[in-house]
């Protein structure tokens, strides 16, 4: 799939459909050039990063989901769009927070985001619950370029930095924070960074498809953190949901950014990521569950550039609570139900922010 996307980007560049803008604000930094491959308008509704696109000329709502290693078009959407479905090899399944989902395949002739076009995109068909979107674009789609989340200005940018030092990547600010990416998304299909929670090092996955940041229950238990159930559940790919709790942590840090008195969601993230081995009824792990998810609440509070070439992320704090918790409705992790109603003009009105104390 990556080869097809790269080819499409090259074609788009050749015909002038993709922009190439110098974004560096400092003329003295002559060796640093950040070309803009695409600028995609987004909505931020119920803590979901949603873009509007077109599949073969028909409008679709697209979830931007860096936490998914695989792009997916939802089965009801594939039917509505009149896409031809084929069987996946060997009866393959996809696994996520909500368990497993039967896999089929299809080909999208043209996917449009404004002037940005991808052609002949072969994509899996899955998903068993209704959601607020029809197409999920995962990390294998976004990792062909560097990616900037600018949720404050409702924009997602696909970028191509060239000759830039780390300090030059945060072109919009004089000061910034930085963290190393642990695993290459091209190899592991994960964008992970090291964070510290109550002083304990965790591998945190940057997951724009998760409405709220979540800590693995096993990690919270290892820290001896007490937590309370709220009746709120996390849902994802598949048909099952996860019970979640809220716990208070003394501190959280990423790079040189420290947040004190942190409330976070807690869930057994790998509970449904299991299958039964042939000839045995004993469930075994189908994929390795994350230790923590940095979700859309974290991205909303920051401006973040994920640079795949240098294996760094740079970010600046934009204001507001970094982590949020809510007792109303269900929280989403890649595959949400229909978003709960909110007050007019404020998509996050139903969300109760955590009382964190931020130290940039």
DOGUBA-810760 format. One line per 3 residues: number of its first residue (from 1); their letters; for each residue x, y, z of C-alpha. Coordinates in nm, 3 decimals. Example, Ala and Ser with C-alpha at 12.3 -4.5 7.8 and 13.67 -1.06 7.14 Angstrom:
1> as> 1.230,-0.450,0.780  1.367,-0.106,0.714
//
This chain:
1> xxx> 0.000,0.000,0.000  0.281,0.240,0.081  0.422,0.204,-0.268
4> xxx> 0.090,0.304,-0.420  0.059,0.607,-0.191  0.415,0.722,-0.261
7> xxx> 0.352,0.686,-0.634  0.034,0.889,-0.601  0.219,1.165,-0.416
10> xxx> 0.483,1.175,-0.690  0.219,1.202,-0.961  0.038,1.475,-0.769
13> xxx> 0.363,1.668,-0.734  0.426,1.635,-1.107  0.090,1.783,-1.201
16> xxx> 0.111,2.060,-0.942  -0.180,1.936,-0.731  0.039,1.911,-0.423
19> xxx> 0.176,2.228,-0.271  0.543,2.290,-0.197  0.566,2.576,0.050
22> xxx> 0.864,2.692,0.250  0.734,2.709,0.605  1.047,2.815,0.793
25> xxx> 0.987,3.160,0.948  1.358,3.244,0.979  1.543,3.336,0.655
28> xxx> 1.875,3.264,0.831  1.789,2.894,0.836  1.869,2.860,0.468
31> xxx> 1.946,2.488,0.482  1.612,2.392,0.638  1.321,2.354,0.400
34> xxx> 0.984,2.211,0.500  0.780,2.131,0.191  0.407,2.101,0.240
37> xxx> 0.275,1.792,0.063  -0.086,1.855,0.165  -0.287,2.069,0.404
40> xxx> -0.606,1.893,0.506  -0.890,2.075,0.687  -1.020,1.878,0.984
43> xxx> -1.305,1.889,1.232  -1.261,1.808,1.598  -1.592,1.660,1.707
46> xxx> -1.639,1.458,2.028  -1.258,1.436,2.049  -1.228,1.282,1.705
49> xxx> -0.998,1.411,1.430  -1.227,1.397,1.125  -1.149,1.501,0.767
52> xxx> -1.392,1.526,0.477  -1.295,1.338,0.164  -1.433,1.176,-0.147
55> xxx> -1.420,0.811,-0.251  -1.481,0.768,-0.622  -1.663,1.101,-0.626
58> xxx> -1.883,1.032,-0.322  -1.835,1.216,0.008  -1.704,1.030,0.313
61> xxx> -1.606,1.118,0.669  -1.251,1.007,0.743  -1.107,0.930,1.086
64> xxx> -0.738,1.022,1.116  -0.608,0.733,1.327  -0.233,0.707,1.388
67> xxx> -0.303,0.435,1.644  -0.415,0.191,1.378  -0.146,0.007,1.182
70> xxx> -0.396,-0.058,0.903  -0.638,0.162,0.711  -0.993,0.026,0.692
73> xxx> -1.317,0.116,0.519  -1.627,0.025,0.716  -1.845,-0.251,0.573
76> xxx> -2.168,-0.044,0.562  -1.979,0.238,0.387  -1.833,0.000,0.129
79> xxx> -2.186,-0.115,0.050  -2.318,0.241,0.022  -2.032,0.340,-0.207
82> xxx> -2.088,0.039,-0.432  -1.738,-0.100,-0.385  -1.665,-0.455,-0.499
85> xxx> -1.554,-0.679,-0.212  -1.308,-0.965,-0.226  -1.210,-1.227,0.029
88> xxx> -0.899,-1.170,0.239  -0.630,-1.440,0.214  -0.682,-1.728,0.455
91> xxx> -0.990,-1.579,0.619  -0.780,-1.309,0.786  -0.909,-1.099,1.076
94> xxx> -0.813,-0.761,1.221  -0.765,-0.717,1.596  -0.820,-0.410,1.810
97> xxx> -0.954,-0.281,2.141  -1.298,-0.429,2.068  -1.168,-0.772,1.963
100> xxx> -1.155,-0.918,1.614  -1.338,-0.833,1.293  -1.373,-1.038,0.974
103> xxx> -1.162,-0.899,0.693  -1.248,-0.842,0.326  -1.071,-0.626,0.067
106> xxx> -1.161,-0.366,-0.194  -0.996,-0.107,-0.419  -1.071,0.266,-0.408
109> xxx> -1.008,0.410,-0.753  -0.968,0.768,-0.628  -0.947,0.911,-0.277
112> xxx> -0.958,1.294,-0.266  -0.866,1.538,0.010  -0.914,1.862,-0.178
115> xxx> -0.622,1.880,-0.426  -0.449,1.577,-0.272  -0.532,1.259,-0.463
118> xxx> -0.449,0.892,-0.402  -0.533,0.647,-0.680  -0.591,0.270,-0.684
121> xxx> -0.580,0.237,-0.305  -0.621,-0.127,-0.203  -0.778,-0.131,0.141
124> xxx> -0.930,-0.380,0.387  -1.301,-0.381,0.464  -1.396,-0.449,0.827
127> xxx> -1.582,-0.298,1.121  -1.893,-0.432,1.286  -2.041,-0.130,1.468
130> xxx> -2.192,0.191,1.337  -1.963,0.492,1.382  -1.935,0.862,1.318
133> xxx> -1.706,0.802,1.018  -1.685,0.569,0.717  -1.315,0.545,0.636
136> xxx> -1.028,0.503,0.882  -0.683,0.601,0.756  -0.413,0.445,0.972
139> xxx> -0.045,0.494,1.025  0.069,0.313,0.709  -0.109,0.590,0.514
142> xxx> 0.020,0.888,0.714  0.377,0.767,0.775  0.482,0.812,0.411
145> xxx> 0.544,1.178,0.509  0.599,1.371,0.831  0.272,1.468,0.996
148> xxx> 0.169,1.783,1.182  -0.139,1.803,1.405  -0.257,2.164,1.436
151> xxx> -0.596,2.101,1.592  -0.620,2.455,1.729  -0.638,2.582,1.370
154> xxx> -0.832,2.275,1.249  -0.559,2.163,1.006  -0.359,1.847,0.945
157> xxx> -0.040,1.888,0.739  0.159,1.626,0.551  0.515,1.762,0.536
160> xxx> 0.854,1.680,0.388  1.137,1.841,0.591  1.477,1.860,0.422
163> xxx> 1.809,1.958,0.581  1.646,2.057,0.911  1.789,2.026,1.259
166> xxx> 1.545,1.920,1.532  1.526,2.275,1.664  1.411,2.396,1.324
169> xxx> 1.119,2.155,1.290  0.892,2.354,1.524  0.879,2.634,1.268
172> xxx> 0.579,2.800,1.435  0.744,2.867,1.774  1.070,2.985,1.934
175> xxx> 1.056,2.725,2.213  0.945,2.363,2.190  0.960,2.021,2.353
178> xxx> 1.102,1.711,2.187  1.091,1.332,2.229  1.244,1.039,2.040
181> xxx> 1.026,0.795,1.850  1.100,0.446,1.980  0.990,0.221,1.694
184> xxx> 0.975,0.305,1.327  0.612,0.320,1.215  0.722,0.168,0.885
187> xxx> 0.847,-0.140,1.072  0.621,-0.169,1.373  0.312,0.022,1.255
190> xxx> 0.327,0.220,1.579  0.428,0.575,1.670  0.564,0.526,2.021
193> xxx> 0.752,0.754,2.258  0.889,0.704,2.606  0.693,0.881,2.878
196> xxx> 0.714,0.868,3.255  0.413,0.819,3.477  0.479,0.845,3.851
199> xxx> 0.846,0.812,3.752  0.789,0.480,3.572  0.901,0.460,3.208
202> xxx> 0.623,0.355,2.968  0.599,0.309,2.592  0.316,0.542,2.492
205> xxx> 0.153,0.515,2.151  0.041,0.840,1.987  -0.312,0.744,1.890
208> xxx> -0.518,1.016,1.723  -0.807,0.768,1.694  -0.847,0.741,2.072
211> xxx> -1.076,1.012,2.207  -0.907,1.003,2.548  -0.562,0.903,2.666
214> xxx> -0.566,0.567,2.846  -0.322,0.380,3.071  -0.300,0.001,3.072
217> xxx> -0.451,-0.148,3.387  -0.147,-0.371,3.436  0.079,-0.064,3.447
220> xxx> -0.150,0.121,3.688  -0.159,-0.187,3.914  0.221,-0.212,3.905
223> xxx> 0.238,0.148,4.032  -0.009,0.077,4.313  -0.250,0.344,4.186
226> xxx> -0.603,0.333,4.323  -0.886,0.395,4.080  -1.263,0.412,4.064
229> xxx> -1.507,0.267,3.814  -1.737,0.515,3.642  -1.945,0.284,3.423
232> xxx> -1.778,0.427,3.113  -1.656,0.186,2.847  -1.396,0.201,2.571
235> xxx> -1.490,0.060,2.232  -1.281,-0.020,1.926  -1.252,-0.247,1.625
238> xxx> -1.480,-0.545,1.682  -1.800,-0.578,1.886  -1.676,-0.584,2.245
241> xxx> -1.609,-0.301,2.487  -1.376,-0.250,2.780  -1.463,-0.137,3.130
244> xxx> -1.261,0.167,3.227  -1.167,0.343,3.548  -1.026,0.680,3.648
247> xxx> -0.709,0.705,3.855  -0.500,0.995,3.983  -0.127,0.998,3.917
250> xxx> 0.128,1.227,4.082  0.298,1.329,3.760  0.336,1.263,3.390
253> xxx> 0.629,1.370,3.171  0.718,1.356,2.803  1.044,1.514,2.692
256> xxx> 1.092,1.816,2.918  0.719,1.871,2.968  0.584,1.779,3.312
259> xxx> 0.221,1.763,3.423  0.134,1.719,3.792  -0.181,1.584,3.956
262> xxx> -0.297,1.390,3.653  -0.629,1.209,3.617  -0.629,0.941,3.348
265> xxx> -0.853,0.669,3.212  -0.740,0.314,3.293  -0.843,0.004,3.097
268> xxx> -0.721,-0.350,3.029  -0.617,-0.255,2.678  -0.511,-0.602,2.563
271> xxx> -0.812,-0.788,2.705  -0.988,-0.843,2.370  -0.674,-0.870,2.155
274> xxx> -0.680,-1.251,2.177  -0.759,-1.545,1.954  -0.779,-1.922,1.996
277> xxx> -0.494,-2.131,1.861  -0.586,-2.413,1.624  -0.663,-2.726,1.825
280> xxx> -0.690,-2.539,2.153  -0.962,-2.344,2.333  -0.707,-2.139,2.526
283> xxx> -0.698,-1.775,2.411  -0.356,-1.634,2.327  -0.247,-1.278,2.249
286> xxx> -0.301,-1.191,1.882  -0.113,-0.861,1.912  0.080,-0.690,2.190
289> xxx> -0.130,-0.434,2.376  0.003,-0.083,2.441  0.119,0.037,2.784
292> xxx> -0.042,0.377,2.730  -0.230,0.564,2.459  -0.174,0.936,2.407
295> xxx> -0.506,1.022,2.252  -0.681,1.312,2.085  -0.707,1.501,2.415
298> xxx> -0.325,1.521,2.426  -0.314,1.632,2.060  -0.581,1.897,2.117
301> xxx> -0.370,2.058,2.392  -0.054,2.060,2.177  0.071,2.136,1.831
304> xxx> 0.265,1.826,1.728  0.495,1.744,1.438  0.588,1.377,1.395
307> xxx> 0.904,1.367,1.183  0.965,1.020,1.046  1.302,1.105,0.889
310> xxx> 1.473,1.216,1.212  1.263,0.982,1.433  1.160,1.273,1.654
313> xxx> 0.843,1.447,1.758  0.843,1.816,1.842  0.550,1.979,2.018
316> xxx> 0.435,2.295,2.190  0.170,2.333,2.458  -0.127,2.525,2.320
319> xxx> -0.334,2.558,2.638  -0.614,2.381,2.822  -0.617,2.046,3.003
322> xxx> -0.385,1.788,2.851  -0.588,1.488,2.968  -0.965,1.462,2.995
325> xxx> -1.202,1.212,3.153  -1.578,1.179,3.117  -1.853,0.976,3.277
328> xxx> -2.108,1.050,3.006  -2.148,0.815,2.709  -1.870,0.597,2.578
331> xxx> -1.512,0.682,2.503  -1.373,0.585,2.166  -1.049,0.412,2.077
334> xxx> -1.035,0.407,1.698  -1.392,0.284,1.644  -1.644,0.506,1.823
337> xxx> -2.021,0.476,1.841  -2.232,0.770,1.726  -2.099,1.067,1.926
340> xxx> -2.315,1.176,2.221  -2.500,1.507,2.184  -2.313,1.820,2.292
343> xxx> -2.397,2.183,2.342  -2.418,2.397,2.027  -2.084,2.548,1.930
346> xxx> -1.886,2.341,2.178  -1.811,1.984,2.073  -1.637,1.911,2.404
349> xxx> -1.912,2.046,2.628  -1.988,1.703,2.776  -1.626,1.645,2.874
352> xxx> -1.508,1.708,3.229  -1.141,1.814,3.219  -0.891,1.666,3.459
355> xxx> -0.744,1.901,3.719  -0.390,1.875,3.593  -0.119,2.129,3.662
358> xxx> 0.094,2.188,3.355  0.464,2.274,3.356  0.604,2.326,3.002
//
